[in-house]
Amino acid sequence: MTLHSKITGAVSGIAVSCIAFAAQADVLFWSTQAKPVEESQAMREQVLSGAGEVDYQPNDPGPWITRLNAELQADSGTIGVLGALHGDFSAMDPDDLVDLSDLGVMSASSTFNDLSKLGTDSMQYIPWMQASYIMAANKEALQYLPEGADVDALTYDQLIAWGQNVMTATGEAKFGFPAGPKGLKHRFFQGYLYPSYTNGVVRSFASDEAVTAWEKMRELWAVTNPASTNFSFLQEQLLSGDAWIVFDHTSRLAQAFNERPDDFIAFPAPAGPTGRGFMPVLAGVAIPRTAPDMEASKALVAHMLKPETQIATLRATNFFPVVDVDLPGDLPPAVTAAGDAVAKMSGSADANPGLLPAGLGDKGGDFNRVFVDSFERIVLGGQDIRAVLDDQKGKLAAIMEETGAPCWAPDAPSEGACPVE
């Protein structure tokens, strides 16, 4: 199978110890990713095998940015390559990153390559790896697809009609939604529903298009298993048969595909009037302007985009490739199924990525609560959509103003705090 990925966050003491350690290697790879011991070890032994002398050092975002800022302020450093999420890079001054446009490597996604420019005309980082949320279904449900519908290119209207067809045939609502206490429902609203109907998340939160989006969510809920308010990991409902068609993060569907790979299919999220909204968790590699050996750093970045390196990264981290690769046959069924769905979704002509919120600090939970409360009031409580959005709009605006977080895709860029229009 070919994976077509279109994919298209005391200083002196820390710095001294890290510099001393890094001096033993040609390139210090300073990363916020692959932090668990088993992942970082796999990065060193497998992913970076053949890349020359590389010192892979994963860190939490706080120490990562502290060390990096110390070197940038000193106009001298030992960090050769940066590995981080898109949100980490978007919070940086693009002038602190080396233009990689002429390196000759990039992702297979024009969408993600555009994101990597960080609002400039040059590639400030190179997309490296991705994860996402997808749809999955029991193959029993395929016979009830609406006439003319392509499961790999559904619209929201077709998804709702599909759920209605299943409910009519079986007498049960079998769409499953992660609305439970530990479910990732907020990511569906932020990365899927809103981008698909409003082409935004913050700016368009209370727009007329947002009213339409919530009306569509009500229609979808009408064909959703009402027990979804207790569903958090939809692999469980796929396996039990309580749900035949579901949405969730790839990792929360894995058990179903690994236990019964022949019974289920994975496929892209549906599209709305403003595109096929989806939330990629996109990581990239970049070079700080203070890198001590620019050529060695560029060679390492190029190594990370080689097809064989991308497959090794998938094995090490469960993050999917961003270049065209032939997946080996010995991968777990869940990885193969999810990887194919992610590739089709991010590579679709109407792909409209809604990125993870960035710049919110400790207000991220409050931000998510705005969307969850809106869902509970509108969909579960039956309250007036316009009244709820107007009420929640003030809470969202207060969060944005307090944090000063600028807009992220698909919202148009902002100077300063992203406005709730």
C-alpha positions, 0 to 999 in steps of 0.5 A, a space after each residue: 500500500 502506498 501512503 500518500 501523505 498530504 499533511 499536509 510548542 537557572 538557564 545558564 546551568 541548564 545550558 552549560 550541562 547540555 553544551 558539555 554533553 552535546 560537544 561529544 556529537 556532531 549534531 544536537 537534535 533538541 526535540 519536544 517529541 518522542 520523549 518516553 524512554 522507549 521512543 527516545 531509545 528507538 529514535 537513537 538506535 533505529 531512526 537516526 541510524 546512519 545519520 552520522 553522529 547525532 545526540 537526540 535529546 527530548 525535553 518538555 516544552 518548557 526546558 526546550 524553549 528556555 534552552 533555545 531562547 538562551 542560545 538565540 539571545 547569546 547569538 551562539 549555541 550548540 543546538 543543531 536541529 529542532 524537533 517540535 509541534 507546529 504550535 511550538 514553531 508558530 510561537 517563534 520569531 521566523 527570523 530565528 529559524 533558517 530558511 529551508 526552502 532550498 534544501 530539496 526536501 518537503 512533505 507530500 502535502 502542499 497544505 502542510 508545506 504552506 503551514 511550515 512557512 509560518 506566514 512568510 515566503 520561505 519554509 521555516 521548518 520541514 514537516 516531519 510526522 503527523 497523527 490525527 483523528 479519523 472515522 471508522 466503521 463496521 463493514 456491516 454498515 457499508 451496505 447502508 451507505 447513501 446511493 452514490 456516496 464514497 466512504 473516502 469522500 463523504 460529506 456531513 449530509 451523507 454521514 447523517 443520511 448513512 446513520 439514518 439508513 442504519 437506524 431505519 434498518 436495524 432499529 438502533 442509532 449506531 453512530 458513536 461519538 466520544 461524548 463521555 467524560 474522557 472523550 475527545 469531543 472538543 477536538 471534533 468541534 475545533 478541528 472538524 466541525 468548525 473548519 468544515 462549516 466556518 473556515 475558522 474556530 475562534 474568529 468564526 465562533 459565533 458566526 451565522 455559519 457556526 449556527 449552521 454547523 451546530 444545526 448539523 451537529 444536532 442532525 448528527 446527534 439524532 442518529 447517534 447512540 444516546 449512550 455516547 455521553 458515556 463513550 470515551 474510547 470508541 474502539 470499545 463500542 466498535 468491538 461490542 457492536 454498540 456503534 457501527 460508525 464512529 469518530 475518534 483519535 487513531 490511538 483510541 481505535 487501535 484495539 478494534 483494528 488489531 483484534 478484528 482487522 477484517 471487520 472494520 474499515 478506517 476512512 477520512 472525516 466528512 467535508 462541509 461547505 468550507 472543506 474537509 476539516 481535520 485536526 493534524 497533530 503536525 510535528 516538524 524539524 527546523 534549524 535555529 540560526 545559531 546552529 554551529 554546523 549548518 551543513 551537518 544540520 541540513 543533512 540531518 533534516 534531509 535524513 528525517 524525510 527519507 522514506 526509510 527514516 519515515 517508516 522507522 519513525 512510524 515504528 518508533 512513535 506511531 506518528 505517520 509519515 508525511 512523504 509518499 512511502 510503501 508501508 511494510 507488511 509487518 505493521 500492526 493492522 491498526 497502523 496500516 488502516 489508520 495511516 491509509 485513512 490519515 493519508 487520504 484525509 490530509 491529501 484530499 483536494 478539499 483538506 482544511 486543517 484545523 490545527 491544535 490550539 496554540 499559545 493558550 498556556 494554562 488556559 487550554 482547558 478553559 478554551 476546550 470548556 467553551 466548546 464542550 459547554 456549547 455542545 451540552 447546551 445546544 445538542 444535549 440541552 436543546 437551547 437556542 443556538 444563537 443565544 448560546 453562541 452569543 453567551 459563550 462568545 464573551 467567555 472565549 474572547 476573554 480567554 483570547 485577550 488574557 492569553 494574547 494568543 494569535 490566531 491559528 489555521 484555519 483562522 486568518 492570521 492576527 496581530 496579537 490576540 485572535 479576535 472573536 468576530 
